[in-house]
Amino acid sequence: MASNLPGSVRQFGVAIRALLFFTIALGILYPLVMTGVAQALFNDNANGSIVQVDGKDTASDLIGQAYTQDSGKKDDEGNPIMVADPKWFQTRPSAVDYDAMGSAGSNYGPNNADLLAAIEERKKAVAELEGVDPSQVPPDAVTASSSGLDPHISPAYAALQVNRVARERGLDVAKVQELVKENTEGRTLGFLGEPRVNVVTLNNALAAQG
């Protein structure tokens, strides 16, 4: 037993040195280098893609948010019932109310009765808000993204909202259409996904109009 002690101590020393080396190299130096590279080359992304209005942080253009107002009514528990604020472009529904701490979808299947009922209710509400027939409501206006955080809507849904936003804000329709165009993103790398409108940046552009 005693004859094996020096070898055991030596192996223990090697293990300690290896632990210290990899702790410093991978736990300190590597994160610092990656953080420096990210800050130098992708500063906006590395800091959360924050959107500012009048120099104040207001949102991230990666996470959607609800644009609502108090309806003046309360639910059975006494909480105010919030409805879509007509002055803003509306995002698609969210299963987690755009809470980044709980990214998720409803996990309901396409034939789930609760999901189908929710879709019909949402379609009716959107049609009433926009003053159109329910058949004109795009699918993304009544269905949530898988993350529940997506800030994007389809160009079709954005176009449906232009007249209402222009009327509520006293803006020319052409001006609102221009803002929509400026906040429309093309397919990633030119071929992945579909064109989409970022509602967060679009509504911040609207806010800048006064």
N, C-alpha and C positions, 0 to 999 in steps of 0.2 A: 504493500500500500504506500509506504513511504517512498519507494523508488519511483512511483508514478507521479508523485506530487509535483516535481519541477515541470514535467510535461504538461500537467493539468493547469498549473499556474501560467505557463507560457501561452497555452491555448486561450485561457481566460483573458490574458493581456491582449492577445490578437483580436479577440471578440470585442473587447472594450474599445480598442483603437478603431476597428472597423465601424463600430456603432457611432463613435464620435465623428469619424470621417463622413459617413453617409448622412448623419444628422446635419452637419454643417453644409455639405455639398448639396443635398436634396431638400433639406428642411429650411435652409437659410439662403444660400447662394442662388440656387435654381429659381425659387420664387421671386427673389429680388431681380434677377436678370429678366425673367418673363414679365414681371410687372413693369420694369423699365422699358422693355421693348413694346409692350402694349400701350404704355403712356406715350411713347415717342411716335409710334406708327398708327395706333388706333385709339387715340385719346378719348374721343366721344363714346365709342363702344365700351372701352374699358371702364368708364365712369358711369355706365348705366344708360347711355343715350338719353340724357336728361333734356327736357324741353323747358325753356325759360320764357317768361313773359315779364317785361319791365325789369329784367335782371333777377327775377325770382324763379326758383325751381318750382315748376307746376306739375310736371308729369314725366313719364318716360315714354318715348315713342315706340317702345317694345310691348307695353302693357296697356290694354284698353281700359276704359272707365265709363261709368254710367253718367249720362247727362240728363238728370231728372229734376223735378220740382215737386213740392208738396201739393197734393191734390186737395188738401183741406179736409180729407176724410181719414178715419182711423180704422184699423183692422180690429178683430175680436179681442186682441190683447192690448189695445190702446195705442199701438204704434202708428205713426203717420203713414199713409199710403202714398208712395211716390209714383209719379207718372212721367212720361217722356216730356222734356222741356222742348217746346216747338222751336225755340230760337237756335237750337244746336242740331248738327247732324247726329244721328243715332247710330250706335254700334249694334252688332249682333247680340243676341242674348248670351248670358254667361251663367253656367251652373254654379259658379262660386262667387258671383258678384264681383268679379275682377280682383279677388283677393289673391295676391301672388303667393301667400303662405299656403294656399290650398288648391293649386293648379289641378284641375280635373274636369272631366265631362260628366254627364249624367249616367253614362254606361247603359242607357236604355236602348233596347233593340228597335229596329225600324217599325216593328209591329206592336210595340208596347202601347197599351191603351192610354196610359198617363202621358206618354210623349206625344201621341197623336192628338190628344185633347189639348195639350199645351201649345202645340203647333197651330191648331185651329184658333185658339184664343189669341195667340200672338198675331196671327195673320189678320184677324178681325181688327185688332187694336192698331196695327200698322196701316191697314187700309183706311180706317177711320181718321187716323192722324194725317195721312197724306191726301185724303179725299179721292181715293181710287177704288176700283173694284178689287176684291181679294185675289182674284186671278192674276193681277198685275204685281203682286208682292213677290219679290225674288226669294229663293230658298234660304239664302244666308240671313235674311231679315228675321227669320223665325226659328233658326237652328243655331246652336252654340258650336264653337270650335272645340276640338278635343281637349285643348288646354284650358278653355274657359277664360283665357287672357288675351286672345288675339285682338289687336287694335284695328284690324283691317276689315273692310267690307268690299263687296264687288262694285265695279263701276256702275252696274245696273241699279244697285240699291242706292248709291250716292246720287245718281241722276234722278231717281224717284223723289229724293228729298230736296232737290234744288229749289223748286218753286216755293215750297213751304218755308224754307230758311230765308230765301230772298224776301218773301212777303213779311215775315215776322221781324226781320231786321231792317226793312226799308231799303234794301240794296237792289241794284239791277241784277236781273237773272244772269246776264252775260258775265257780270263780275263774279258771281258765286260759281258759275260754271268754270271760269278761269281758275279760281282757287281750287276747285276739285281737280282740274287738270294738273295743276302744279303739285298736288299732293297724291297723284296717282303714280304707283310704282309698276314697272314692267316685270316681265317674267325674270326670275333669278337666272343669271348667266345667259339670258336670252331665250331659254327653252324650258326652264323648270317652273312649275306652278302656273298661275294665271295672273293677269294684271289685277291690281288691288289698290284701294284707296285707304290711306292711313287716317282714321277719323281723329286721332289725337292731334296730329300736326295740322289737319284741316281745321279743326275747331280752334286751335291756337291762332291760325291765320285769320279766322273769322274774328276772334277777340281783338286782334290787332287793328281791325277795321273800325273799331269803336262801336 
